Amino acid sequence: MGRLLADHLRKRADFLRAQKGVRRSAAGLTLEICATPQPAAQDGHIRVGFTASRKVGGAVERNRAKRRLRAAAQAILTEQGIERTDYVLVARTATLTRPYDELLKDLAQILAAAHVKLASQTAKLAALAQEGAGDGDDAKRSDVRG
């Protein structure tokens, strides 16, 4: 897979949608992912957002944590991300002190786990949709015959 282009998440609704999706945590960060909604989805693109609460520290520390997450996302997500997916990286207090190479390992590890979970959720939804479509057709046929 080639390098993906990363767009930024800017609207609160996009962050809340990702929050309801798949979440995986490591020592240095938390990752939240979900499928990009249809109007915003583009081939070869992912959308990425970054957040740091006041628990991380003051404004200077929060900005430093988000800069570190941006660098990690540029290194990992553009290579290993799945197109048409939204990613939110949430800073933790350890984001500031964790060595950068370990931060990259954390992101790669939880990214793989989140992709597995997202794929299983997508497969379940597709199966339910298929099952629901099949049941409706059978019910219509039985009504017409009987």
Secondary structure, 3 states (H helix, E strand, C coil): CCCCEEEECCCHHHHHHHHCCEEEECCCEEEEEEECCHHHCCCCEEEEEEECCCCCCCHHHHHHHHHHHHHHHHHHHHHHCCCCEEEEEEECHHHCCCCHHHHHHHHHHHHHHHHHHHHHHHHHHHHHHHHHHHHHHHHHHHHHHC
